[in-house]
Amino acid sequence: MNVSVTSRSTATQTAADIRPGATSRELHCTGAWLLRSAARTEIRIKACLEDLAVGEGEVRIDAHAISALDTSGAWLLCRIRRDLELGGYTVIFIGLKPEFEALLRLIAARTIQTGSATSPAIGALTRFGSNAWQGVLGAFGLLSFLGESTIALLRALMQPRRIRWRSILYNLQNTGVAALPITGLLSFLLGIVIAYQGAEQLRRVGANIYIADLVGLSMVRELSPLITAIIIAGRSGSAYAAQIGTMKVTEEIDALRTIGIGPFDLLVLPKVLALVIALPLLTVYTDIMGIFGGMVMARAQLDVGFTTFIERLNEAISLKSFLIGVGKAPVFAMIIALVGCYQGFQVSGSAESVGHRTTVSVVQSIFLVILVDALFSIIFSWLKL
């Protein structure tokens, strides 16, 4: 709201101005203090206040010549008074018309209310506690979401006609087939890096052939499932959160509930099932691409031919190692899909919330994937697998 307190036409009034008075403790305000000249007036105010050093005493502001005043002009006068008072001065307005004085009091009162409504600074301990509590609430929320998803899955298994196969195939295309180029390329490069780093050490001890063991086992058992899951978390998990979050902002999810379609049946289960199918297949594909990258580098650095590499690979990689690596993929897939969908349902209000929840979904998915992978390693070590 911009209220102008004046009876004259603003087009014929002189612009607002402020200048020093006869003494160093006097300021003269003239002209129409209106929104149209606020930017130029601010520059003049800054120049005048710079001439007044921090001190004590009384500063008189002569306002006889102010011909018009609106809310923006009153706010500028209030700011002059505030800045001078912060500098140690007492400020007195002289000759201010009654209607201008009333507007100035109103703006000053609103400024004080706004300032008093500012939240106090939060200490580090309070912030830590708040973040920890939010983390606990988020963990319980995710567990609750997992329970609802499980119930929806059981209901779908008992009534197979509820399963939306077309949606599953669509998600398989997006999360599986469309991800082949990026996952294959990164796995191929990862195989090259591992072989390159190991080649120098193996050459020193004359164990060139064991490059197949190094690349094969590290890719099949550990790195392929992990790097594939991380790529899919960034690519598909974020897409899940953004899609569901946008639907929530535009109230499409409420519309689905209104017409009797459960959002878990339509939005969550197809994504989870598609990713549980796609991620193990992608893991096998990245196993192949990573090993192929290692073969190329082994031939270039250690003169280990492709045939020799594959023959050694058959001895180095057991079926147990292969199944352990592929067996992790469905667990990672469930984590990525559930976290992405859960964060999508947590969106509220605006597009900014969609971006925030999308980022959170990627961070949480990658964190949980690495955490679960570490737990797998401990369990397999304990079981001597």
Disulfide bonds with the S-S distance in Angstrom:
none
